[in-house]
Amino acid sequence: MSVYKKLEKLGIELPDAPKPAAVYVPAKRFGNLVYTSGQDCRKEGKLIYEGKIGTDLSIEQGYEASRQVMINCLAVLQEEIGDLNKIKQVVKLLAFVNSAPGFVEQPYVINGASEFLVDVFGEKGKHARSALASNELPFNTPVEIEMIVELED
C-alpha cells in the first residue's frame, strides 16, 4: 500500500511544509540521504501544545505533539523529494523534549513519532532514535524532532 493510502487511512492530510523560522533550509540531501531540520508541533501555523512535559503537559499530550511533529517532518520531506514513496527507510530520529526538572520519561513522549512512522511506513519506518531532555525549546514547543531518511536509488 502506498504511503499516501496509509496516510488517508489514518485520516491524515499532509499540510504545506512549515517555513523556516530563521536562516536555514527545511531539508538537505546528501547522496541518498535526506536530513530534515528540527520541526515542532505546529498545526495550521499554531503550536498544538506549549510548555514543559512533566509540569505543563502530560506524557499523553507530549505523545500527541510528537506525532504532529512527524506529520510536519513528512510535509517537509514531501516538499523536498516530491513523493514519499521514494523513501527506502527511516534511518534516525533525533528528538528533544522540553522537560520539567526531574522528568525522565522522554522515550514515551517520542513514541508518538516512532509509532506513527511504523503505522505509515511499516518495517521501513523502524529507525534508530535518541530522545533527549531539554530545559527549553524554541517558541516553548514541547517537542522538536529532526529526522534522516534514505531514498531509493
N, C-alpha and C positions, 0 to 999 in steps of 0.2 A: 504494500500500500504506500502511496506517495506521502511525503511529509505533509503536503497540503491537505490531503484527505484526512490524515490523522489530526491535524490542527482543527479542521472543520468538525470532525467527530467530537473533539474536546470543546467545541464552541468557541474557538479562538480565531479571531481575525487579527492578523498582524497589523499594528499601527505603522504610520510612517516612522522611519528611523529618527530617534531623538537627535537633535542638533547639538554639537559640542558646546559646552559652557565656557570654554577657554580656547587657547591656541593648541589644538591637537586634531588628529583625524579620528573618526569613529572606528575605523578598522584599517589594518595594514597587512598586505600579503607579503609572504616571504616563501618563494617556491610554492609548494603545495599546501602551505600553512597559512591560515588567516588568524590574526590576533585582533581581538576587539579591545577597545578602550573600556575602562570601567563604566558600567551602566548603573542607574539607580532605579527606583520603583515608580517612576512617573507613568501615569496613565492620563491621556488627553492633556498633557502638559503640567499635571499637578501630581505631587507625591501622594501615593495612596495611604502612606503612613509616614509619620515623623517621630524621631526620638530614639531613645535607647531601649534595647531589648533587656528585660530584667527589671525595669522600673516603669517606663512609659508604655511599653508594649510587651505582649506575651510572646512566647515561643511560637504559638499558632499564627499570630499576626506577622511575626518575622518570616515564618514559612511562606505565608501568602505574599509578602513583599519580595522574597527571593524568587518566587515563581514569576511575579511580574517583571522582575529584573531580567529573567531569562527570556521572556517574551520580547523585551526590548533588545536584548542581545541578538535574538533571531531576526528582528527587524533590521538591525544594523548589518547583519550578515546578508540578508535578502538584498539590501541596497548595494552591498559591495560585490556579491557574486551573481546576483540575478536569479538564482534558482537554488533553493535549499536542498533539493535532491542531489546536488553536486557534492554534498558533504559526505565524505567517506567515513569519518568518525569524529566524535568529540574527543579531543585529546586531554584537555586540562581546564579546570576552573580555579581561579584564584578569587576567594571571597573574603570580604571584610564585613564584620558585624559590629555596628555601633552598640557597644556593650556597657551596661552598668557595671560599677565596681563589684567584683565577686561573681559576675555572670560567666559561666564556663561551658555553656551548652550550645556553642556556636554550630557544631555539626548538625544538630537537629533543626536549626533555623535554615541552614543551607540545603537540607534535604528537599526543601520546596523546589529549588532549582534543579537538583540532581534527579529527583523523581520525575519532574516534568520532562527533562531531556530523554529519559528512558521511555516515557509514555509516547513521545514524539518520534524518536529515532530507534527505539528498540535496543538491541545489543550495541549498535553503533553509537548510542547515546551514553554508554557507560564510560567513565572518564576518571583520570587522576584528579585529586582535589586537595586544596588547602582551605580551611575555614578558620580565619583569624579574628581575634578580638581587636577592636579599635576603640580608643577613648572618644573620638569624634570622627564624623564623616561629613563631606561637603553637603551643604544645604540641609543638614540634620536628617539626611536619609538614614533609615535603619540598616540598610544593606547596600553594598556596592560589589559588583562581580565583573571580572573580565574573563574571557574565555579564549581558548585556542582550538581551532578545528583543522582537520586535514581534508583537503579536497581530492576528489577522484582525479586520476591522471588525464 
